[in-house]
Amino acid sequence: MAKPDLSRILILNSRDSRAELISALSDYFNVKIISDKRLVEKELLNNQFAALIFFGSFDRFESFVSELQTEICVIAAVGKDDLQLPPHLNGIKINTDGLSSEAFVELVKLRVENFEIKRDLRETFDRLSSVGRVTNDILWDWDLRSGFLYYNSAGWTKIIGKDVHEGKITFESWLDFVHPEDRTFVRDEFNRIIKDKHLQTFEVDYRMISKSGFSYVTERGYAERDENGIALRLLGSTQDVTERKLAGEELKKLSAVVRETVYGVFITDVECRITWVNKAFTDLTGYTLDEVKGKAPFHFLFYTENGPEDSNTFEQKILKADPFEQELALRMKSSSPVWVRINCQPQQDIRNNPSGFFAIIADVTAQKTAEKKLMQNEKKFRVLIENIQDGLALIDANGSLLEFFSGEKILGFTVEDYRSSLAKEYVHPDYREAVSCALRNALQYPGKPSRVEFKAKRKDGDETWIETTFYNLLDEDPLYAVLANFRDTRESKLAEELLKQSEKKYRNLFNNNPLAMFVWDPATLTILEANEAASVQYGYGADELKRMTLRDLIHPDMEERMNAVARSSIGNSKFRTSYLTRHIDKEGRVMHMEVAFHPIDYFGNRASMAIVKNITDQVELERRLEKERQLKQQEITLAAVTAQEQERLHIGRELHDNINQILATVRLYIEQRELSNIYEENTSFLAQLIDFVI
């Protein structure tokens, strides 16, 4: 059916109509006026009118309007009578009493527009109902006057599931199918739509409970209102947009990842010209989007360490629109060459035609440096493995060989021998259980090495000793095996035996030495070992001595000397000395000792040995001898003095007698002879001298 001409109106006039109203309509519409109601259907059939307007009284139109069949807008412009238009006409009555021409024209215009809108909606709803049978949409019509909401069952079934309401439901029942978290929002939103007198179209997004759990839906519709803006009905469609919604959210996430990722990203068009780069691209290369937009990446990213073949291959792959990944050394805008890994993926439009590509650039300079260092370390490791004396092999939990690194010379077996049954019996029968037990311990206690030493048979038939340590690396990537580290200990075994014999010999010398001997720690003066002679000498048991220090045995006056020896022993690994000192035994007796110190190795630690000789008896003997010597010397001195005194007395007596005789003679001579003048002056003095001597 052709659409009506909205500018044309058919008027069925009567004698009592208001001419000014018709005149006012003529100013706005293309009006055709007829007076014979029998011509109405003919006019409607042959011409396209927007509306049919009756002017007149009820008695003229009662029978006519009841039989009239038309789908255009019907308006009854009547007075105060009670004309009622049949429902099938979907018309309205306008009371023209007291109504101005302008108001009347506005009411007609509004009615015509609303009628056409409703007719368009009905047609659209009919078409959409047909479409709904082949789509997932729910088409609905909510009659606000009746309160019922009508919908197509086909769309309901596809989105919600089984239609138990058979196409008719109340709004509150509809809300039962809305996601609980969205029900309040949906109720408020539709109340807002209904109350907003100026709102005609609307769109609402929310979630509905569906057969798949819940679905995102979009409601699009139209509000039909009367001349006062009161909503009469809402018509719309419910579209399932779950896939689009999830895809949009996923796209948002991906967009955020692309923007915020630490990897550089650029996107090109179909001609390989850059259209977008992220911040990480700018941070990595130094180029901003403005600097590279519209440029091909292989024109401004200059390759430095790549040969022409790599550069050409890169460009050809881009132009070929094949996905690829490649490592290249690129010279950035203002930095030294950087190794990067470029992952390129072609893009297609909705018709699967090439639309460009996007590329992810990762800085792998550190990785390349690490790889280079790893290769160097691996080379060093290989050289060490090939020249190491120990054997290294990887075995599984059952002891079967997985990989052999070194140690073929230890037993003379080749790798093929170990893999075959030839080398299976190399463990001496007496030690096979010990080896199995060590392997079980390694498996039971990961991270704890398990060691075993056993006698083995070489390929040439000789016997030797092997020490093997198992390390459980079954959970360690990339080994996932048990590491066996083995070595020939035959020589060390012999050396150990000799050492034991030597230790036994020196232990006997130490324990059986008649002199007291100590092994002590210079750092703490702790007694580490003491022989039997020391126990006898000091009166302490062997265990008591090991709980003591040398300070406990030294006389307080000699402690500083002992400390000096300790300091020297710590500072000089070859320090030796000896001196006389005093010690105290358990009973408190002071003993005179001669001590000699020299360094020794005590189970891998630096220590000092003290050999102590008790010289108390010798010192006491020397003291007695010295005392006797002094007494004898005193006796000899006294005897000599006594003899000398007696001899002096004897000589004195003899001299006294002789001098007396001589002096008496001189005196007599002086008295009898007159001396010369020279002696006269001394005569008196000589006489006095003689008297004094006599």
KELOLO-653110 format. One line per field, with one value per residue (C-alpha): x, y, z; residue in one letter. Coordinates in Angstrom, 1 decimal. Each point is the difference from the previous one (the first is absolute). Layout:
BEGIN
east <- X,...
north <- Y,...
up <- Z,...
rest <- A,...
// end
This chain:
BEGIN
east <- 0.0,1.3,0.9,-2.5,0.8,0.4,-0.8,-3.4,-3.2,-3.5,-2.8,-3.6,-1.8,-3.4,-2.2,0.7,3.8,2.3,1.3,3.0,1.3,-0.1,1.7,2.7,0.7,0.2,2.9,2.0,-1.3,-1.1,-3.7,-2.7,-3.6,-3.0,-3.5,-1.3,1.0,-0.5,3.1,2.3,1.0,0.5,2.3,1.9,0.4,1.3,2.1,2.5,-1.1,1.6,-3.3,-3.7,-1.8,-3.7,-1.6,-3.6,-2.3,-0.4,-3.2,1.6,2.9,-1.3,-0.8,2.8,2.9,-1.2,0.4,3.0,3.2,3.2,3.6,0.6,-0.4,-3.6,-0.9,-3.5,-0.3,-3.2,-1.7,-1.2,-1.9,1.0,1.3,2.1,2.3,0.1,3.2,1.0,0.5,2.6,-1.2,-0.4,-2.7,0.8,-2.5,0.1,-2.2,2.0,3.2,2.1,1.0,3.7,-0.6,-2.1,2.6,2.7,-2.2,-0.6,3.7,0.9,-2.6,1.1,3.6,-0.7,-2.3,2.7,2.6,-2.2,-0.8,3.7,0.7,-2.7,1.4,3.5,-1.2,-1.6,3.2,2.1,-2.3,0.7,3.7,-0.1,-0.8,3.4,2.0,0.7,-1.9,-3.1,-2.5,-2.4,-3.0,-0.7,-3.5,0.2,-3.8,-0.6,3.4,0.8,3.1,-0.3,3.0,0.9,0.6,2.6,2.4,-0.8,0.8,3.3,1.2,-1.8,-1.1,-3.4,-2.9,-2.3,-1.9,-1.0,0.8,-1.7,1.5,-0.1,2.9,0.6,0.1,2.4,2.3,0.1,2.2,2.3,3.3,-0.5,2.7,-1.7,-3.6,-0.1,1.8,-2.4,-3.1,1.3,1.1,-3.4,-1.8,2.2,-0.9,-3.7,0.0,2.1,-2.7,2.5,1.9,-1.0,2.9,2.0,2.8,0.7,2.8,-0.2,0.2,-2.7,-0.1,0.3,0.4,3.7,0.1,-0.4,0.2,0.8,-2.9,-0.8,-3.5,-0.8,-3.5,-2.5,-2.5,-3.4,-1.7,-3.2,-0.4,0.9,3.3,-1.5,1.6,-2.6,2.3,3.6,1.1,3.5,2.4,2.3,3.2,2.5,3.4,1.9,2.6,0.4,0.2,2.6,1.9,-0.1,1.2,2.7,1.0,0.2,2.2,2.2,0.1,1.2,2.5,1.4,0.1,1.7,2.1,3.8,0.3,0.1,-3.0,-0.7,-2.9,0.1,-2.4,-0.2,2.9,2.2,-0.1,-0.1,-3.3,0.5,2.7,-0.2,2.0,2.3,1.0,0.9,2.0,1.8,0.8,-0.1,-2.6,-3.4,-3.1,0.3,3.5,-0.9,-3.6,-0.3,3.5,0.9,1.8,2.9,0.8,0.7,1.1,3.6,1.5,3.6,1.1,-2.3,1.1,-1.9,-1.6,-1.6,-1.2,-1.5,-1.6,-1.6,-1.4,-1.2,-1.8,-1.8,-1.0,-1.1,-2.3,1.1,0.3,3.6,2.4,3.5,2.9,1.8,2.5,-1.5,1.5,-2.4,-0.4,2.6,1.6,2.3,-1.3,-2.5,-0.9,-3.8,-2.4,-2.7,-3.2,-2.2,-3.6,-2.0,-3.4,-3.2,-3.1,-3.6,0.3,3.2,2.0,3.5,-0.2,3.5,1.8,1.0,3.4,1.3,3.6,1.7,3.4,2.1,3.4,0.4,-1.2,2.5,2.8,-1.0,-0.2,3.5,1.3,-1.8,1.7,3.3,-0.7,-1.2,3.2,2.0,-2.1,0.6,3.8,-0.1,-2.1,2.3,3.0,-1.4,1.3,-3.4,-2.8,-3.4,-3.1,-3.7,-2.1,-3.7,-1.7,0.9,3.6,0.0,2.4,-1.6,3.0,3.7,2.2,3.5,1.9,0.6,3.6,-0.9,-1.2,0.9,-3.6,-1.3,-3.5,-1.2,1.3,-2.0,-3.1,0.4,0.2,3.8,0.5,-2.9,2.0,2.9,-1.2,1.5,-2.7,0.7,-0.8,-3.0,-2.6,1.9,-0.1,-3.8,-0.6,1.8,-2.1,-3.2,1.0,0.6,-3.4,-1.7,1.7,0.2,2.5,2.2,3.0,0.5,3.6,1.3,3.4,0.4,2.5,-0.3,1.4,1.7,-0.5,3.6,-0.8,1.8,-1.8,-0.3,-2.0,-2.7,-1.8,-3.4,-2.3,-3.6,-1.9,-3.8,-0.8,-3.1,-2.1,2.6,-0.6,1.5,1.8,-2.8,2.6,2.3,3.5,2.8,3.4,2.6,3.8,2.8,1.0,2.6,2.9,-1.8,-1.0,3.7,0.9,-2.8,1.3,3.6,-1.4,-1.9,3.2,2.0,-2.7,0.0,3.8,0.0,-3.0,2.0,3.0,-2.3,-1.8,3.1,2.4,1.3,-0.2,-3.3,-1.4,-2.9,-1.6,-1.7,-1.8,1.9,-3.2,-1.6,2.8,-2.4,1.6,-0.9,2.1,2.1,2.0,0.2,3.1,-1.8,-2.8,2.6,2.0,-2.9,-2.3,-3.0,-1.7,0.2,-3.7,0.6,3.0,-2.1,-2.4,2.8,2.2,3.7,-0.8,-1.4,3.5,2.2,1.2,-1.7,3.5,0.6,-3.4,1.1,2.9,-2.4,-2.3,3.0,0.7,-3.7,0.1,3.2,-1.4,-3.0,2.0,2.8,-0.8,3.6,0.5,2.1,1.3,1.0,0.5,-0.1,-3.2,-2.0,-3.2,-2.4,-1.4,-3.4,1.2,1.2,3.7,2.2,2.2,2.9,-0.4,2.0,-2.5,0.6,-2.6,-0.2,-2.9,-2.0,-3.0,-2.8,-2.6,0.3,0.2,3.0,1.0,3.1,1.7,1.5,2.6,0.4,3.0,-0.3,3.3,-1.2,2.5,2.8,-0.8,-0.2,3.3,1.7,-1.4,1.4,3.4,0.1,-0.8,2.7,2.5,-0.8,0.4,3.3,1.2,-1.0,2.1,3.0,-0.2,-0.3,3.0,2.1,-1.0,0.9,3.4,0.8,-0.9,2.2,2.9,-0.5,0.1,3.2,1.6,-1.1,1.6,3.2,0.0,-0.9,3.0,2.4,-1.2,0.1,3.6,0.9,-1.9,1.5,3.5,-0.8,-1.3,3.2,2.0,-1.8,0.2,3.8,1.0,-0.7,-1.5,0.8,-2.0,-2.0,-1.4,-0.4,-3.3,-1.4,1.4,-3.1,-2.2,2.0,-0.1,-3.8,-0.2,2.1,-2.1,-3.2,1.4,1.3
north <- 0.0,3.5,2.3,3.0,3.5,1.7,3.4,-1.0,-0.2,-1.1,2.0,-1.2,3.2,0.8,3.1,0.6,-0.2,2.9,1.6,1.6,-3.4,-1.3,3.2,-0.4,-3.6,1.2,2.3,-3.0,-3.0,-0.7,-0.4,-1.6,0.6,-2.2,0.1,-3.3,-2.8,-2.5,1.4,-0.6,-3.6,0.9,2.9,-2.1,-2.7,2.2,2.5,-0.1,2.0,0.5,0.3,0.0,2.7,0.1,3.3,-0.2,-1.5,-3.5,-0.8,0.5,-2.4,-2.6,-2.7,1.1,-0.3,-3.3,-1.4,1.9,-2.1,2.0,-0.1,3.7,2.4,0.7,3.2,1.1,3.7,0.2,2.1,-1.1,-3.1,-3.4,-1.4,-3.1,-1.3,-3.7,-1.6,-1.4,3.5,0.8,3.6,2.9,2.5,3.7,2.3,3.1,2.1,3.0,-1.4,2.5,-0.6,-0.1,-2.6,-2.1,0.0,-1.0,-2.9,-1.3,0.3,-1.9,-2.7,-0.5,-0.3,-2.4,-2.1,-0.3,-0.8,-2.7,-1.4,0.0,-1.8,-2.5,-0.7,-0.1,-2.3,-2.3,-0.1,-0.5,-2.8,-1.7,0.7,-1.2,-3.5,-0.2,2.2,-0.1,3.2,0.2,2.5,1.4,2.4,1.2,1.4,2.2,0.4,-3.8,-0.6,-3.0,-0.4,-1.9,-1.7,-2.5,-3.5,-0.8,2.6,-0.8,-3.7,0.8,2.3,-1.0,-3.6,-1.6,2.6,-0.8,3.2,-0.5,3.4,2.1,1.1,2.8,2.3,-1.4,-3.5,1.2,1.4,-3.6,-0.8,3.0,-0.7,0.7,2.6,1.9,-0.1,3.2,1.8,-1.4,1.0,3.5,0.4,-0.9,2.1,2.9,-0.7,-0.1,3.2,2.0,1.6,1.1,-3.3,-2.0,-2.4,-1.8,-2.6,-2.0,-2.5,-2.6,-3.8,-2.6,-3.5,-2.3,-3.6,0.5,1.6,3.6,2.1,3.6,1.7,3.3,1.4,2.5,1.4,2.8,1.6,0.7,2.9,1.9,3.8,0.7,-2.0,-2.9,-3.3,-2.4,-2.8,-0.9,-2.0,-1.5,-2.8,-2.0,-0.9,-2.5,1.8,-2.4,-0.9,3.6,1.1,-2.6,0.7,3.7,-0.6,-2.3,2.6,2.6,-2.3,-0.7,3.7,0.7,-2.7,1.3,3.5,-0.9,-3.0,0.3,-1.3,2.4,-0.3,1.6,-0.4,0.6,0.3,-2.2,1.8,-0.6,3.6,0.5,1.3,-0.5,-0.7,-0.4,1.8,-3.0,0.3,3.6,-0.9,-2.7,1.6,3.7,0.7,1.5,-0.7,3.4,-0.9,-3.4,0.3,-0.8,-1.6,-3.6,-1.4,-1.5,3.4,1.8,-2.8,-0.4,-3.5,0.0,-3.6,-1.6,-0.9,1.1,-3.4,0.4,3.5,-1.1,-3.1,2.2,2.4,-2.8,-1.8,3.3,0.6,-3.6,0.4,-3.3,-0.3,-0.3,0.5,1.2,1.3,3.0,2.6,3.4,3.5,2.1,3.8,1.0,-3.1,-2.8,-3.1,-2.0,-3.6,-0.5,-2.8,1.1,-2.0,1.1,-1.1,1.0,1.6,-0.5,2.0,-1.4,-1.4,-1.8,2.4,1.1,3.2,0.3,-1.6,0.6,-0.8,-0.5,1.0,-1.5,1.2,-3.2,1.7,-1.3,-3.4,0.0,1.0,-2.7,-2.5,1.0,-0.3,-3.3,-1.3,1.1,-1.6,-3.1,-0.2,0.5,-2.6,-2.4,0.6,-0.5,-3.2,-1.4,0.6,-0.7,-3.0,-0.8,-1.8,1.5,-1.8,0.3,-3.0,-0.6,-1.2,-3.6,0.7,-0.3,2.3,3.0,2.1,-0.3,3.1,-1.1,-2.8,-2.6,-0.4,-0.7,-3.6,-0.3,-0.5,1.9,1.7,-3.0,-2.3,1.8,-0.1,-3.7,-2.8,-0.1,2.5,-1.1,-2.2,2.4,0.5,-2.5,-2.5,1.0,3.6,-0.2,0.3,3.1,1.7,-0.8,1.3,3.3,0.4,-0.6,2.6,2.5,-0.7,0.2,3.2,2.5,2.7,-2.1,-1.6,-3.7,-1.3,-3.6,-1.5,-3.4,-2.4,-0.3,-2.0,1.8,-1.2,-1.4,-2.1,2.1,0.9,3.6,2.1,2.4,2.8,1.0,2.8,0.0,3.2,-0.2,2.4,-1.8,3.2,2.4,1.4,-0.9,-3.0,-2.1,-2.6,-1.1,1.3,-2.5,1.5,-2.7,-0.1,-2.5,0.0,-2.8,2.3,2.1,-3.3,-1.1,3.5,-0.2,-3.4,1.4,3.0,-2.2,-2.0,3.2,1.4,-3.1,0.1,3.7,-0.6,-2.7,2.4,2.7,-2.2,-1.9,3.0,0.3,3.8,1.8,1.0,2.3,0.9,3.3,2.7,3.3,2.0,-1.2,-1.8,-2.9,-3.4,-2.3,-3.0,-1.1,-3.1,-2.3,1.6,3.3,-1.5,-1.5,3.2,2.3,-2.3,0.4,-2.6,0.1,1.1,2.7,1.4,0.2,2.3,2.3,2.6,0.5,3.0,-2.4,-1.6,3.1,1.9,3.5,1.7,-1.9,0.6,3.1,-2.1,-2.7,2.6,1.3,-3.6,-0.4,3.3,-0.9,-3.5,1.6,2.6,-2.4,-3.5,-1.0,1.5,-2.1,0.8,-1.4,1.5,-0.7,0.6,-1.0,-2.2,-1.0,-3.5,-1.1,0.1,3.6,-0.9,2.3,-1.9,1.3,-0.9,0.2,0.4,-0.3,1.1,-0.8,0.2,-3.1,-0.7,-1.4,-1.5,2.8,2.8,1.9,-1.0,-0.1,-2.8,0.7,-2.5,0.6,-1.2,0.2,1.4,0.7,-2.6,1.4,3.5,-1.0,-1.9,3.0,2.2,-2.4,-0.2,3.8,0.3,-2.5,1.7,3.3,-1.5,-1.6,3.3,1.7,-2.5,0.4,3.7,-0.1,-2.3,2.2,3.1,-1.7,-1.2,3.4,1.6,-2.3,0.5,3.8,-0.1,-2.1,2.3,3.0,-1.2,-0.7,3.4,1.7,-1.5,0.9,3.5,0.6,-1.0,2.2,3.0,-0.4,0.0,3.1,1.8,-0.8,1.2,3.3,0.5,-0.6,1.9,3.4,0.1,2.3,3.2,-1.7,-2.5,2.2,1.3,-3.5,-1.4,0.7,-1.5,-3.2,-0.4,0.3,-2.5,-2.5,0.3,-0.5,-3.2,-1.4
up <- 0.0,-1.0,2.8,0.5,-1.0,3.3,-1.5,-1.2,2.1,-1.1,1.8,0.1,0.6,1.3,0.2,3.7,-0.3,1.1,-3.2,1.8,1.1,-3.6,-1.2,2.6,-1.1,-3.6,0.9,1.1,-1.9,-3.5,0.8,-2.1,1.2,-0.8,1.3,-1.1,2.3,-2.8,-1.8,3.0,-0.9,-3.6,0.9,2.4,-2.6,-2.8,2.0,2.9,2.9,3.4,1.8,-0.2,2.0,0.8,0.6,1.2,2.5,1.2,-1.8,-3.4,0.6,2.4,-2.7,-2.3,2.5,1.2,-3.6,-1.1,-0.7,-0.2,1.3,0.0,2.9,0.8,1.9,1.1,0.4,2.0,2.5,3.4,-1.2,1.0,-3.3,0.7,-2.8,-0.5,1.3,-3.4,-1.3,2.6,-0.2,2.4,0.7,0.3,1.8,-2.0,2.3,1.1,-1.7,-1.9,-3.6,0.8,2.8,-2.3,-2.7,2.5,1.3,-3.5,-0.9,3.2,-0.6,-3.6,1.0,2.8,-2.2,-2.6,2.5,1.5,-3.4,-0.9,3.3,-0.7,-3.4,1.4,2.8,-2.6,-2.0,3.1,1.1,-3.2,0.4,3.6,-1.2,-1.6,2.5,3.7,0.8,2.3,-1.5,2.5,0.5,3.5,0.3,3.0,0.2,0.4,1.6,-2.2,-2.1,-3.2,-1.6,-2.7,1.4,-2.6,1.3,3.6,-0.5,-1.7,2.8,3.2,-0.7,0.2,-0.3,2.9,-0.3,-3.7,-1.2,2.7,3.3,2.5,0.6,3.5,-1.4,-2.7,2.9,1.4,-3.1,0.6,1.8,3.7,0.1,-2.9,1.0,2.0,-2.9,-2.6,2.0,0.6,-3.6,-1.4,2.5,-1.1,-3.7,0.8,2.0,-2.4,-2.2,-2.6,-0.5,-3.0,-0.7,2.6,0.5,3.1,0.7,2.7,0.6,-0.2,1.4,-3.0,-0.8,-0.1,3.5,-0.8,-3.1,-0.7,-1.8,-1.5,-0.1,-2.8,-0.2,-0.5,2.4,-1.3,1.7,-0.1,-0.7,3.6,-0.1,2.1,-1.1,-1.3,-1.2,-0.5,-3.0,-0.3,-0.6,2.3,-1.7,1.4,-0.1,2.3,-2.7,-1.0,3.7,0.9,-3.1,0.8,3.5,-1.3,-2.5,2.8,2.0,-3.0,-0.8,3.6,-0.3,-3.3,1.4,3.3,-1.0,0.3,-3.5,-2.9,-2.4,-3.3,-2.5,-3.7,-2.8,-3.1,-1.6,3.1,1.1,3.8,1.3,3.8,2.6,3.7,2.7,0.4,-3.7,0.5,3.2,-1.8,-3.4,0.9,-2.8,0.7,-2.0,-1.8,-1.1,-1.4,-1.1,-3.7,-0.2,-0.7,3.1,-2.1,-1.4,3.2,2.3,-1.4,0.4,1.2,0.8,-2.5,-3.5,-3.1,-0.1,3.4,-0.9,-3.3,1.6,2.6,-2.6,-2.2,2.8,1.0,-3.6,-0.4,3.0,1.6,3.8,1.1,2.9,-0.5,2.1,-1.3,1.2,-0.5,0.4,1.9,-0.4,2.5,1.5,-0.8,-1.8,1.9,-0.6,-0.4,-0.7,-2.4,-0.2,-3.0,-0.5,-3.1,0.4,-2.0,-0.4,0.3,-3.6,0.9,-2.2,1.2,2.0,1.3,2.9,3.6,1.4,3.5,0.7,3.1,1.1,0.2,0.4,3.6,-1.2,-2.9,2.4,2.4,-2.8,-1.2,3.6,0.4,-3.2,1.4,3.3,-1.7,-1.9,3.2,1.7,-2.9,0.2,3.8,-0.4,-2.6,2.2,3.5,1.8,1.5,-1.8,-0.6,-1.3,0.1,0.9,0.5,3.2,-0.8,-0.5,-3.8,-1.8,-1.8,-0.8,0.6,0.2,1.2,1.8,-2.6,1.2,3.6,-0.7,-3.6,-1.2,-3.0,-0.1,-2.1,2.7,2.6,-2.1,-0.7,2.6,-0.2,2.8,2.1,2.3,0.7,3.6,2.4,1.2,3.6,-0.6,-2.4,2.7,1.4,-3.4,-0.4,3.5,-0.8,-3.2,2.0,2.6,-2.7,-1.5,3.4,1.2,-3.0,0.5,2.3,-1.6,0.6,0.1,-0.3,-0.4,-1.4,-1.6,-3.8,-2.8,-2.9,-3.6,0.1,3.0,2.7,3.1,1.2,2.4,-1.2,1.9,-1.5,1.1,-1.2,-0.4,-0.5,-2.8,-1.3,0.6,-1.4,-3.5,-2.4,1.5,1.6,0.9,2.8,-0.3,0.9,0.8,0.3,0.4,0.5,3.6,-0.1,0.6,2.6,1.6,0.2,1.3,2.5,1.2,0.3,1.8,2.4,0.7,0.4,2.2,2.1,0.3,1.0,2.2,1.9,0.2,1.3,2.6,1.1,0.2,3.6,-0.3,0.4,-3.5,-0.9,-3.3,0.5,-2.0,-0.1,-0.5,3.2,1.9,0.1,0.6,-2.9,0.9,3.0,0.5,3.0,1.3,0.2,2.0,2.4,0.1,0.9,1.8,-2.4,-2.0,-3.8,-0.3,2.6,-1.9,-3.2,1.8,1.2,-1.6,0.5,2.1,2.6,0.3,-0.1,3.1,-0.1,-0.2,-3.3,-1.8,-2.0,-1.4,-1.0,-1.7,-2.0,-1.3,-1.0,-2.0,-1.7,-0.9,-1.6,-2.0,-1.1,-1.2,0.5,3.5,2.4,3.4,3.4,3.4,3.7,1.9,3.0,0.0,2.7,0.4,1.3,3.6,-0.4,0.0,-2.1,-2.5,-1.9,-3.7,-3.2,-2.9,-3.7,-2.5,-3.7,-2.6,-1.2,-2.2,2.1,-2.3,-2.5,2.6,1.2,3.5,2.2,1.9,3.4,1.3,3.8,2.0,3.8,1.3,3.6,1.5,-2.1,1.0,3.7,-0.3,-1.5,2.8,2.7,-1.8,-0.2,3.7,0.9,-2.2,1.6,3.5,-0.9,-1.5,3.3,2.0,-2.3,0.2,3.8,0.3,-2.3,1.9,3.3,-1.2,-1.5,3.3,2.0,-2.4,0.2,3.8,-0.1,-2.5,1.9,3.2,-1.7,-1.7,3.2,1.9,-2.8,-0.4,3.7,0.1,-2.9,1.3,3.5,-1.6,-2.0,3.1,1.9,-2.9,-0.2,3.6,0.0,-3.1,-0.9,-3.5,-2.7,-0.6,-2.7,2.6,2.9,-1.1,-0.2,3.2,2.0,-2.8,-0.2,3.7,0.0,-2.9,1.8,3.1,-2.0,-1.7,3.2
rest <- M,A,K,P,D,L,S,R,I,L,I,L,N,S,R,D,S,R,A,E,L,I,S,A,L,S,D,Y,F,N,V,K,I,I,S,D,K,R,L,V,E,K,E,L,L,N,N,Q,F,A,A,L,I,F,F,G,S,F,D,R,F,E,S,F,V,S,E,L,Q,T,E,I,C,V,I,A,A,V,G,K,D,D,L,Q,L,P,P,H,L,N,G,I,K,I,N,T,D,G,L,S,S,E,A,F,V,E,L,V,K,L,R,V,E,N,F,E,I,K,R,D,L,R,E,T,F,D,R,L,S,S,V,G,R,V,T,N,D,I,L,W,D,W,D,L,R,S,G,F,L,Y,Y,N,S,A,G,W,T,K,I,I,G,K,D,V,H,E,G,K,I,T,F,E,S,W,L,D,F,V,H,P,E,D,R,T,F,V,R,D,E,F,N,R,I,I,K,D,K,H,L,Q,T,F,E,V,D,Y,R,M,I,S,K,S,G,F,S,Y,V,T,E,R,G,Y,A,E,R,D,E,N,G,I,A,L,R,L,L,G,S,T,Q,D,V,T,E,R,K,L,A,G,E,E,L,K,K,L,S,A,V,V,R,E,T,V,Y,G,V,F,I,T,D,V,E,C,R,I,T,W,V,N,K,A,F,T,D,L,T,G,Y,T,L,D,E,V,K,G,K,A,P,F,H,F,L,F,Y,T,E,N,G,P,E,D,S,N,T,F,E,Q,K,I,L,K,A,D,P,F,E,Q,E,L,A,L,R,M,K,S,S,S,P,V,W,V,R,I,N,C,Q,P,Q,Q,D,I,R,N,N,P,S,G,F,F,A,I,I,A,D,V,T,A,Q,K,T,A,E,K,K,L,M,Q,N,E,K,K,F,R,V,L,I,E,N,I,Q,D,G,L,A,L,I,D,A,N,G,S,L,L,E,F,F,S,G,E,K,I,L,G,F,T,V,E,D,Y,R,S,S,L,A,K,E,Y,V,H,P,D,Y,R,E,A,V,S,C,A,L,R,N,A,L,Q,Y,P,G,K,P,S,R,V,E,F,K,A,K,R,K,D,G,D,E,T,W,I,E,T,T,F,Y,N,L,L,D,E,D,P,L,Y,A,V,L,A,N,F,R,D,T,R,E,S,K,L,A,E,E,L,L,K,Q,S,E,K,K,Y,R,N,L,F,N,N,N,P,L,A,M,F,V,W,D,P,A,T,L,T,I,L,E,A,N,E,A,A,S,V,Q,Y,G,Y,G,A,D,E,L,K,R,M,T,L,R,D,L,I,H,P,D,M,E,E,R,M,N,A,V,A,R,S,S,I,G,N,S,K,F,R,T,S,Y,L,T,R,H,I,D,K,E,G,R,V,M,H,M,E,V,A,F,H,P,I,D,Y,F,G,N,R,A,S,M,A,I,V,K,N,I,T,D,Q,V,E,L,E,R,R,L,E,K,E,R,Q,L,K,Q,Q,E,I,T,L,A,A,V,T,A,Q,E,Q,E,R,L,H,I,G,R,E,L,H,D,N,I,N,Q,I,L,A,T,V,R,L,Y,I,E,Q,R,E,L,S,N,I,Y,E,E,N,T,S,F,L,A,Q,L,I,D,F,V,I
// end
